[in-house]
């Protein structure tokens, strides 16, 4: 599986649309195989879901995002985990793989 985590200073940022870079993490079964940080294209409605789908992302872990973005990710067959409060991308992906990722209220109000 391939994961995307929106980051600022290499940590999860509360709103995926304001990220500096996406951590792209590839896994094999329950093991993280590769982690890299990629600079996304300029943020405009619909750009990030297409960008991440184009590089093969299966799951995005985010603090919050608007409903339109959630719908666009779903249309691109990317699972959305929102309401995640904090953590490094690798820690969050490992928690997901172990079914221990804590999600909660969407941290975005639009």
FENGIKA-V496010 format. One record per helix or strand. SS is the DSSP state (~ for helix, > for strand). FROM is the first residue (numbers start at 0). TO is the last residue. If there is no record, write none. Layout:
SS;FROM;TO / SS;FROM;TO
//
This chain:
>;1;7 / >;10;11 / >;14;14 / ~;15;17 / >;20;27 / >;30;37 / ~;46;53 / >;58;60 / >;63;63 / ~;66;74 / >;78;80 / >;87;87 / ~;88;96
//
